[in-house]
Amino acid sequence: MPRIQESDNDNLIFYGKATEDLSNIILVIVNLDPFHTHSGWVKVPIHKFGIEPNQPYLVHDLLGDDKYIWQGERNYVEINSHICPAYIFRIRRRLKKEGDFDYFM
């Protein structure tokens, strides 16, 4: 069941859902005002997702295909309803590092 998460802007609703094994974490942020851009800070429940406060994690916007690297609980978002009224983020807890790739010459 989706859970409402904390946002400091009443025009932004923030909720999320995760599988039990945390292999699929989805966060949704919606601008409730169809006429104006709204921004604010959202509080990601990283402790529930097994993410350490100093650990960066990948946030992939499934609507716009943008990718962001976030760190910590509080993160800034801005939603322009004229472009897209929401974000649907998939969280990847582990970022790939240089050692994760094979190089061939």
LINWO-V689656 format. One record per run of one state. SS is the DSSP state (a for helix, b for strand, c for the rest). FROM is the first residue (numbers start at 1). LEN is the number of residues. If there is no record, write none. Layout:
BEGIN
ss = <SS	SS>
from = <FROM	FROM>
len = <LEN	LEN>
END
This chain:
BEGIN
ss = <c	b	c	b	c	b	c	b	c	b	c	a	c	b	c	b	c	b	c	b	c	a	c>
from = <1	3	5	6	8	12	19	25	32	38	44	46	50	56	62	67	72	74	80	86	93	98	101>
len = <2	2	1	2	4	7	6	7	6	6	2	4	6	6	5	5	2	6	6	7	5	3	5>
END
